[in-house]
Structure formats: structure tokens, C-alpha cells
């Protein structure tokens, strides 16, 4: 998330990759945050909470809350804690949508999905 589109850096960034099984449960998650600490922050508590869960709103909230339960801001950056919670949920939801996108058929040119 950033507060404007040009010449701005992210206030909080989140990268998420998920391994989801056929029953739509998360086998494994890898989540990293940027802009919230002195170096990138691996969200291991959130990853643990998500393992074995269906990625519904309750599970995503629990994961974000578990990761940030001990976080504390300083003067002007406290807002980043709630922003990080929302960004974690959003990144996971986006990873789920990307994971549902059909792959191109073997031999298809870029931008060509499947066969007709």
C-alpha cells in the first residue's frame, strides 16, 4: 500500500505465496512484510496459523492478528500495524486469485489461455 502512485514508496508491502490442496486448504504459506521493520519481516506466526486452514476471512484475520500481536509502533508509525493486518489479508486473497488463474496450454503463445 502506498499513499500516491507516482514518486512514492510503499508504506507497507506484503508478499505471499500459498500451496493449496485439492480441498482448498492451505498446505503451506510463505509471507513476508516490508516497510514495517528495519529489514524485511518473515511472517512465520501467520504462516503457522494458516497451515491446514481453509483461507476464509476468519483464518486470514487470525493469521494477521497472530503475526502482529506483539508489534508496537513508535509515535508516527503506529498506523502501520493495522495497515499491515489489512495488507496481509489482501495479499493472501490476491495469491488465491492468481492461483486460480488457468495456465496457458502447452505451446500457447503468451497471452493465449487454454485451447479452444
C-alpha positions in Angstrom: 0.0 0.0 0.0 1.2 3.5 -0.8 -0.4 6.8 -0.4 0.0 8.0 -4.0 1.0 6.4 -7.3 4.0 8.4 -8.6 7.2 9.0 -6.7 6.1 7.2 -3.7 7.3 4.1 -1.8 5.1 1.5 -0.2 4.1 2.3 3.4 3.6 -1.4 3.9 4.3 -4.2 1.5 3.4 -7.9 1.7 4.5 -10.8 -0.5 2.6 -14.1 -0.2 2.8 -17.5 -1.8 0.5 -20.4 -1.0 0.4 -24.1 -1.6 -3.3 -25.0 -1.6 -4.5 -28.6 -1.8 -7.5 -30.0 -3.7 -9.8 -29.4 -0.7 -8.8 -25.7 -0.8 -6.9 -26.0 2.5 -3.5 -24.2 2.8 -0.8 -26.8 3.0 1.9 -24.2 3.3 2.2 -20.4 3.2 5.2 -18.1 2.9 4.6 -14.5 3.8 7.0 -11.5 4.1 6.4 -7.9 5.0 8.3 -4.8 4.0 8.2 -1.3 5.4 7.3 -2.3 8.9 10.7 -3.0 10.4 14.4 -2.3 9.8 14.6 -5.2 7.4 12.1 -7.4 5.6 9.9 -9.4 8.1 9.1 -13.0 7.6 5.6 -13.6 8.9 6.2 -17.1 10.5 3.4 -16.8 13.0 0.9 -16.1 10.3 2.2 -19.0 8.2 1.8 -21.4 11.1 -1.8 -20.2 11.7 -2.7 -20.7 8.1 -1.3 -24.2 7.7 -4.2 -26.7 7.3 -6.8 -24.0 7.2 -9.3 -23.0 4.5 -8.5 -19.4 3.6 -11.7 -17.8 4.8 -11.9 -14.4 6.4 -11.7 -15.8 9.9 -8.5 -17.7 9.2 -6.9 -14.7 7.5 -7.8 -12.4 10.4 -6.4 -14.9 12.9 -3.2 -15.2 10.9 -2.7 -11.4 10.7 -3.5 -11.0 14.4 -1.1 -13.7 15.4 1.7 -12.2 13.5 1.2 -8.7 14.8 0.1 -9.4 18.4 3.4 -8.2 19.8 4.0 -5.4 17.3 4.2 -1.9 18.6 4.6 1.4 16.8 6.5 4.5 17.7 4.9 7.9 17.6 4.1 8.4 13.9 4.1 4.9 12.6 1.5 3.1 14.8 -0.9 3.2 11.9 1.3 0.7 10.1 0.2 -2.1 12.4 -3.4 -2.0 11.3 -2.3 -1.4 7.7 -0.1 -4.5 7.8 -3.1 -6.6 9.1 -5.2 -5.5 6.1 -2.3 -5.9 3.7 -1.6 -9.5 4.9 -5.3 -10.4 4.3 -5.3 -8.7 0.9 -2.0 -10.3 -0.3 -3.3 -13.8 0.7 -6.6 -13.2 -1.2 -4.7 -12.0 -4.2 -2.4 -15.0 -4.1 -5.5 -17.2 -4.0 -7.0 -15.5 -7.1 -3.7 -15.8 -9.0 -3.5 -19.4 -8.1 -7.0 -20.0 -9.6 -6.0 -18.4 -13.0 -5.8 -21.1 -15.7 -2.4 -21.8 -17.0 -1.7 -21.4 -20.7 -1.9 -24.6 -22.8 1.5 -26.2 -23.6 2.9 -24.5 -26.6 0.5 -21.5 -26.4 1.9 -18.1 -27.1 2.0 -15.5 -24.2 -1.4 -14.1 -23.5 -3.2 -17.1 -25.1 -5.0 -19.1 -22.4 -6.0 -22.7 -22.9 -7.1 -24.3 -26.2 -10.4 -23.8 -28.0 
